[in-house]
Amino acid sequence: MQECAKEAIKEGAIARLTVWNPAFRFGFSGDRQAKTLRLVWSRPVYPSYHYYQHPEIGLMHIRVQSWFPFSVDVCINGRSG
């Protein structure tokens, strides 16, 4: 985030990054004919990070996961809230 200081960004959007997370997760797959659920490996996940400079709070970022249940983490000054 040294680029913010170089560019003298005082407020607003700084960057939006989507990253590939190689950690696989488990999911469920339904078999309608057998009426059962199977535990399967799901594909890798791609969370999205949005960085902002707030005039009063300072540097903050928001992490949005791209898979259900679409949780959102807001971190202000390096602390999750």
NORHUQUI-V230152 format. One record per helix or strand of 2 or more residues. SS is the DSSP state (~ for helix, > for strand). FROM is the first residue (numbers start at 1). TO is the last residue. If there is no record, write none. Layout:
BEGIN
((SS/FROM/TO) (SS/FROM/TO))
END
This chain:
BEGIN
((~/2/7) (>/12/18) (>/26/31) (>/36/41) (>/48/54) (>/58/64) (>/72/76) (>/79/80))
END
